């Protein structure tokens, strides 16, 4: 199921021996747009220090209680490497973080999470591994990849091939893989405040310095696309209609589907 980042912000993270703090933002890598860490404000416990918690540590999400359990102790979190959450996190800092917790690196395998498509592979998920679309890190990495903060990117302007269409209001995240599937676009500065979904796979380039995302779509295409209703869950029927409208394969399509032109 897809979940709103804005909705998850403020959820409490609970360790095995007490609460760590509240989710303030999310760090995603700027190649695959997958959430790699939750930024957690520890409040009075660590004098407001902000720490990173990987989805690899997360267990059940209690949506009604606004709470997420983590398989960590408070001592582990307290001694974790310090991170400047006001800056993009470099690959070097990520390596230090992964070594501390003993996590495998996500960029050293064929899937979004290295050897697997999910951060935590339970028995029910394992049989789906080969059906998942692969992520070829070796051909996609360029320069020095960084992690970007959702708090900084929400609000970025989005530009179509023929002009600006609005700004990023939210992201929708797959709660199993923590992959960002869509940007929620607010078109209020262009077209009567309509809200639309644009897949992150349709992003062409990102100008991080100018706070601008470029998508390979025209304004007319976007204007006529299926409207997004935030009050309703995003169902696969709606996603299929959206992707069919743009003539793009869905992220759920297997390699065989894409090769055969099926969605």
N, C-alpha and C positions, 0 to 999 in steps of 0.2 A: 504494500500500500504506500501511496505517496503522502508525505506529511509536509506541512508548512514550517519553514525555518522560524518564521516569526512566532508561530504557535509554540514551538519548542523552547524558545528563549524564555528564561525565567524558571524552567523546570529545575527541581532540586536533584543533585547527584548524591547518592548515598553509597558510601564505602561499606565494607563488611563490619566496621566497628564505629560507624557514626556518619553524619552528613559531612560532605566535603564543601559544598557550596551550591551556587545556582549558575545555570548556563547563561553566559552573556553573549556569546557569538560562536562562530564555527570557522575553522580553518580548512580550506579545500586546496588541492593542488591545481596549479594553473595549466595543466595539460589535459587531465581527464575530468576535471570538475567533480571530484569525489571528496566528500568530507573526510579528512584525516584525523582531526582533533576537535574536541569541543573545548572552548575557552570557558573556564569556570572561575567565577569570582568567589573566593573563599570567605569573604566577609570578615567577621570578627575573629574567626578561627586562626587565620594566618595574617591578620592585620590587613586584609584586603588584597593580599597577593593573588595574582591570577595564575592558574595552572592549566596545563593541557591534559585532557583525558582522551585516549584513543577509543574509537568504536570497538577495537579488539577487546577492551575491558568491560564493555557494556553488556548487561543482561536484559531483564525484562523492563519494558517501558510501561509505567502505569499512567495511562492517558487521563483517567478520571482524577487521579491523585496528583498529577503534574510532577511525577517522580521517576527517576531512572536509577536502577541499581548498577553498581560497578564492582567487579571482582578485584578490588584493591583494598589495601589498608590505608588508614590516614597517615601512618608513618611513611609508607611508600610515596604517597603524594607529597608529603612535606619535604622529603629529601630529593624530589625529582629536579632535573635541570631547570634553571631559571630561564624564562623566555620573555623577551620584550614583545608584548602583544600589540604594541603600537606600530610594529614594523613587520614586513613580510618575513616569514621564517625560511632561512636558506636550507639547502640540502645538507650542509655540514651540521647545522643545528638538529636536523631531523635524525641524522645518523647517531648523534650523541643521545638523543631521546630514546631511539629504538634500542640502543645498547643498554641503557639504564634499565629499561623494563624487560629486556630480553625478547622483544618482538622481532619477527622476521620483517625485512624491508618489503614494502609493497611494490617497489620498482625492479625487483629482481626475479620476476616470473612472468608468465604469459597472461595473467588475469589482472583485474583491477586491484586485487589484494595479493599480488605476487603469485603464489602457487594456487590460489583459490579465488573465486569470484566474490566471496563474502568475507568480511572481517572475522567472523566466527562461524566455523563450519560444524553444524550439528548433524546428527544422523539423518534427519529428514532432508537436509540440503545437499548432502554429499553426492547423491545419485544424479544431480542436475549439473555437475561441474562441466562435463564434456559438451552439454547443450548450450552453455553460455558462450556469448561472443567474446573473443579474446581481445586483449589490449596489448599491442606490440610496443612496449616501452622503448626498445632499441631504436625504432624508426621515428618515434615521435619526440624524444627528448631533444632539446636544443638549448644551448647555453647553460645557464645555471637555473634549474627549475626552482620555484618558490611556492610556499603556501601563502594564500591570500585570505584575508579576513572578510567574512560575510558582512560584518558591521561597516567595513569600508566600501564594499562593492555594491551593497544595496543603496540605491540612489544614483548609480552610474547611468549616464545617458546611453540610449540605444539608437543606433543609426542604421537605417536601411540603405539600399544601394542608391536611393534618390532622395534621402533626407532623413531628419530625425523623426522617431516615432514615439518616444516617451522615455521612461526611466524604469530601472529595476525596482520593484516594490517588495518582492519576496522571491524565495526559491522553493521549489518543491523537491523533496528528497525521498529517495527510496529507503524505507526504514530497514530493509534487510541488508542491502549492499552499501548504503549511505552515499550512493551516487546521486548527484544533483541531476534531475531529469529535465526540469523546465525553469525558466525565468518567468515570474509573473510580471507582466509589463503594464504599467499605468500610462495610458495615452492622454492624460488630462491636458497636457500642454499642446496637444495636436488635434485630438478628435474626441471631444465630449466625454472624456473620462472613462472610456471603455477599458476593460481589463482583458488581457489576452495572454496566452501561453506561447512561449517560443522555446523550442528545445535548445539546450546548450550545445547540442551537436551541430546546430546551424550557425553557431558563432564562427565568423571568419577570422577576424583579428581583434585583439584587445589592446587599446592604448592605455596602459596602467597609469601613465603620467597625466593624461588628459581625462581620466575617469570616463572612458568611452568604450562601448562594445559595438562592433560592426557585424551585422548579419547579412547574409547573401540573399535577401528577400526584398521585394519592392514594397513601397508604402501601400499600394493598391491591394497587393496580395494579403498583407497583414490586416488591412482595414476590413476585408471581407472574410477573414478566417473565423472559425467557430469561437464564440465568446466564452470566456471563463467565468464560472460562478463559484466564488470562494466559499459559499455556504453549503456546497454539495461536494462529496468526495469525488475525486477524479477516477472514473471508471474506465476500463479498457475500451469499452465501446466509444467513449468520447475521444480517447487517445487515438484509436484507429481512424476515426473520422477526421481528426486533426492532421494526422500524418498523411492520410489519403488526399486530403485537400491540398497539401503542399507537394504531394508526389514523392514523399520521403519514406524510407523504411523505418519501422519502429525499432526502438532499442531492444525490444523483446524478440526481434526476428533473429533466427539462427543464421549462420553463414550460408547454409544451404538455401534458406528462404531468400536471402538477399541475392544470391547468385541466380536463382530461378525467377526473380522479380516478384516474389510473394511478400506480403506484409503480415 
